[in-house]
Amino acid sequence: MKEKIWLSSPHMVGTEQKYVKEAFDTNWIAPLGPNVNGFEQDLQNYLQQDKTVACLSSGTAAIHLALILAGVTKNDEVLCQSFTFSASANPIVYQGARPVFIDSENETWNMCPNALEEAIKNRIALSKKPKAIIVVHLYGMPANMEAIAAIAKRYDILLIEDSAEALGSSYKNQKCGTFGDFGILSFNGNKIITTSGGGALVCASEEDKQKAVFLATQARDAAPHYQHSQIGYNYRMSNVLAGIGRGQMEVLDKHVALRRKNHQFYEDLFKDVQGITVFKEPTTDYFSNHWLSCVLIDASVTGFTSEDLRLHLDKDTIESRPLWKPMHLQPVFKDCLYFGGKVAESLFEKGLCLPSGSNLTDAHRERIANSIRNCIFS
C-alpha cells in the first residue's frame, strides 16, 4: 500500500528533544517552567513590535481570553470573519455574546473592509455598537490590515487578530499577530510549527499578559490558601510542550521557506491549466507563509469540480481538504447576522487545500503532480 501523503503533518527535526529532555531531567513536567518562559521570549523576539506573549493550551483559549480582556460579556456583539474555522467564532458564544459574521474579499480571502464598515454602521445605528472585531489571516495569507485596523480605530472597537495559521507571515514587513490589540497563535499538530497542542496570546502590554496568565491559571488570588474572586480557566501551556516549541522556533524560518517552495510547485504545476487558479499574494505588501496551498477550480472550464479532484487524490492516498465552510452557513450559527455578498460561499464551493507540509519530499511532490495530471487529462 502506498504511503499516505498528508495535508499538513507535524515536522520534527530533532532539536525539540533537547528541551523536552531538560524538562524531564529537572522534573519540570507540570505547567510553567523554564521552557514556557523561554518559548514566550523566543516568540516575542520573533514578532518584535514590543509585544508580550503568554503561552496557552490552544489558540482557542487565546481567543477566549482576548474576548474576556476586551470586556465582552453576555449579549454583546462581536464582528467575526465568516470564512474561517469554527474556533475563531466559538469563544464568542462561550462569553454569551453574539457573533456577527462578515464576508471576505476576493484578493486575500479574508475579512472585507467594506462589509466590515457596513456592519459597524448598521449596528451603531441600532444602538448595538460591537465590542470587538476578530479578523483572520486565513491559510497564512495576511488580511488587509491597513484598512481593517483603520476602521477599528475610527470606530474605537478593539481588534483581535487571529493569526493561528499565519506565524511567519507579514504585511508591509510587519509580522502577523502584532497589528491588533490582541493576537492569536496556534501550535496545533498541523500548523507551521507545533507543540503537539498549544497556542499563545500576543498582548500589547505586560499588564495585559499578566491578566491573561492570571485567568489562565484558575484566577487564583494572592493568598496562602486557594482563594478565587473570579472565574478562571486551566489554559496554561505545559513546560514539556513548550520545550517542543522552543526546538521548533529554531527551524521556523526554514519551515516557512519549505511551505513557500510547495506553493511555487503548485504555481508551476497549474500555470498552463485553464480554470484552475492558485491562491497567492495580491501584491508585494503581502508575505504569506503559505501554511496551506489552495486552488480554485472553475468546473465550467475544467470539466471537474474541486470535490472530484479531492476524491481522485484520496484514491491515490493523498490527502486534500475543502476550504472552510463559512460560519454563517453552519447550522450552529444559522440565526446569526451576516454582512456582505457571496465571496465566502463561492470560495467554499470552488476551493481545495492541497498537501503543503514542510516535510514533503521531491518524491511526494512527483506523486502529487502525477495524480493531478491524471485527473486533469483523464
N, C-alpha and C positions, 0 to 999 in steps of 0.2 A: 504494500500500500504506500502511496506517495506521502512524503512528509507534508503536513499541513502548513501552508503559508498564512500566518495570522495577520489581521488588520494592523495591529499595533501592540506587540508583546513587550514585556519588560526586557531591558538590555543591561545586564550586569557586566561590569568589566574587571572586577577583582579587588579594587581598592576599597570597596564597601566593607569587605571582610575585616580589614584592619580596624576600622572604627567600631564595628559590631563586637569584635574580639575584645577591644578595650572595655566596652560596656560589660561584657561577661567577666573579664579579669578583675575589674574593680567593683563588681556586683551592683553596677548602676543599671538595674533591669527595669525598675519602676519608672513611671513618668517623671520627667525633669532629669537634669543631669548635664554633664559637660557636652555631650553630643547635641542636645537640644540647644544649648547656648551657642555652640559652635555653628550649628546649622543656621540658626537665626542670623548670626553675624555674617556668615557666608552669603546669605540671601540679601541682607542689607547692603553689603559691599557690591554685590552684583547689580542690584536695582538702582542704587545711589539715590539722588533726589532727597537726601536727608530723611528717608523713610525708616520706620522701625517695623520689625516683623515679629509676630507671635506664631509659633508652630503649633498646629492643632491636629485633631484626629481626622479631619476631612475638609475639603473645600466647602461642602455644605454647611459644616459647623461654622466656618469662617463667615459665610453669608449670613447665617443666623445671628452671630454675634455682632456683625456690622449693622444689621437692622435694629438690634437692641440698643446699640450705642447711638444709632441715629434717632432713637426715641420712637420707633414705630410700635404702635400698640393697636388694640382691638378697634376695628372699623376704619383704621387709616387706609389710605390708598397708596400703593407703590407701583410706579411705572416700570414695566419689565419687558425686555426684548422677547418677542413671541418665538422666534426661530432660535431655539436653544434646547438644551437638555433640561429635564424637569427640576434638577437640583438648583437651577437658577431661581425658580419660582416657588418651590415648596416651602422654603423658610418664611416666605411672606405669610403663608397660611399658618405656620407654627405660631406666629405672633397674633393671630386672629385678625390680621389685616387682609385687604382685598387686592389681588393683582389686577392691574390694568395693562393689557398687552399691546405692544407696539410692533408694527410691521418692519420689515427690513428694506434696505436699499439694494439695488442691483449691483452696485460697484463693489461693496465689501461683504454683502450678505448680512450685515449687522444692522443695528438699530438705525432707522431712517430719521434723520434730524427733523425733516418736515412733518412727519407723522407724530414725532415726539412733541414738537411745539403745538401742533393741533390739539393733541390730547391735553396738554397742560392748560391751554387757553379754555378748552371746554370744561375741565374740572374746576378751574378757578372761577369761571362764570357761574358755576353752580355751587359756589362756596365749598368746594371739596378739593382744595389745593393738595396735591400729592406730597407725601412725606419724604420720598426718596425715589431715585432712578437707579435701576440695575441694567447696565449695558454690558454686553458680552463680546469678547474677541473670539469669534467662532472659528474653529479649526486652525487657530493660530493667526488668523488674519486680523490685524488691528481695525477697530472701528474708527469712524471719522471723529476722533476725539477732540479736535479743534472746535468743530461745530457743536458737538454734544456737550462738551464742558462749558462752552459759552452760553448755551441755553440753560444749563443747570445754574450757572452763576446769575444769569439775567433774572431768573425767577426765584432765586435763593432756595434751591432744592438740593439736598445732599445727594452726591453722586457715588454710587458703589460700582466698582469696575470688576466684573467677573473675568479674570484672566486665567481661569483654570486650565485652558488649553493653549495659553499664549506666553508661557515663560520662555524668554529668549526672543520674542517678537518686539518690535519697536515702531513708533510713529513719530516721524520727524526727529529721529535719533534719540527719542526718549523711550525708556522701557515700558512696555505694557504692564499695568498694575500699579503705576505711580501717578496717574493723572487724576484719579478720583479722591474723595475724602477717605475712602477705604478701597483697598484692592484685595482680590481673592486669588489664591494659587491652589492648585491641586497636584498631589503626588500619587494619585491612583496608579494602579499597575499598568495602565495603558498610556500614561502621559509621557511627556518629553523626557522627564526624569521621574523616578518613582521612589517611594519609601514603603512599597507594598500597599499601604493605605495611609493617607495623610493629606494635610493641607496647611495653608498659612493665611493669616490675616495681615495685610500690609496697612500700616497706620501712619497718619501724618504727624503724630507726636508720641512721645514716650508715655504721656498721661493716658492717651487712648489705648496704647498697648497694655499698660498695667490694668486698666479697667477690663480689657478683654481677657487677660490672664486670670484676673480675679474671678470673673464669671465662668471661665473655662475650668477652674479648679473648685467647683461646687460652691463658689461665693462664700468661702469660709472667712468669718470675721477674725480680726486680730485678737485672739483670746487663747488662753492655755487649754481651754476645753473646746469642743466642737459647737460653735455658735454661728447661726446664719440669720441675717436680717433681710435677705432677698434670695430669690430662686437662682441657683447656679446650675452648671452643667459639667459633665465629665468629658471635656473636649480637648484636653491637652495631649500632645504627641508623646509617645514613649521614647526613652533615651536610646533604646535598641533601634527603633525605626529611624530615628534622627541620624543614627550612625550610617545607615544605608544612604540617607540623603546627603550626608557630608561627602561620601565617596562619589555619589552621582554628580554633585556640583563640580567635581574636578573634571568631568567629561561633558558638561552641559553644552558648551560651545561646539564640541565635536559632534554631539548628538544633533544639534541644530543643523550643522553642515551636512550631516548624513541625510536628514529629512529633506533638506533642500535639494540634495542630489537626487533623491527619489522623485521629487516634484519635477526636476528637469528631465528625468527619464520619461515621465508621462507627457510632458510638453513635446518631447521629441517623438514619442510613440504616436501621438494623435495629431501632429502638426499638419498632415495632409489628409486627415479624415474629416469629411463633411458631416456636420450635425453633432459633433462632439466637441465641447468646449471645456478646457481645463481651467479651474478656478485659480486666479493669480492676482498679484498686487495690481491695483488700478493705476498707481503712479509710483515714482521713486520715493515719495513721502512714507510709503508703507514698506515694512520689512517683516515678512511672515516667517515664523519657524516652520511653517508647513507641517504642523503636527500631523494632520491628515491631508493627503492629496485627494481632491474631489473633482468630479466631472459632471457636466450637464449633458443629457442625451436628448436630442430632438428626434423623437421616433418617426415623425413625418418625413425626415430626411434619411435616417439610418435604417429604418425598417425594423428596428428592435428597440425595446424600452430599457430603462435602467434596471428594471426587475429582471428582464430577460438576461441581461449581462450578469447580474448578480447570481442568478441560478446557474448560468453557464460556468462561471468561475467556481461556484460551490461544487459542481460535479468534478472539477479538477482539483478539489481540496484546497481552494484558495478562498480565503475569507474576504468579503467586502460587505458594505452595510449601506442601507438607505440613509439619506440625510435626515436630520432631526425632524420629527413631526412637530409642526408649530404648536405651541401651548394652547392657543385659542381654539385649536381643533381637537384637543384632548378631552375625553369625557369628563374628567375630574374638574376641568376649568370651563365647561360649556356655558356657564352663566356669567362669565367674566366679560367686562368691556374690552373692546378691541378697536384700535385706531390704525388706519392705513388701507392699503389695497390688497392685491393678491400676490405680491412678490414672494413672501414666505411660502405660500401654498404652492406656487409654481416651482420653487426650488425643491420642495419636498417631492413633488410629482416627478421631476426630471433628474434629480441628483443621485449620485452614488459616491461613497467613500471607498477608495482603493487601498490596497496594502501599502503602508507607509512607515513601518518600523525602522528605527536606526540600525537594526541588526539584519536587515535584508542583504543578501549576498547577490553577486552578479548572476549566480545560478538561479536564485529566486526570481530576479527581475526577468531573466530569459524565459522562465516558465510562465510568468505573468503575461509577458508580451506575446508568447505563442498562443496562450489561451485566448487572449483578447483578439488577436488576429483571426483565430479560428471562428470566433463569434461574429466578427465583422464581415468576414468573407464567406461564411457558410451559407 
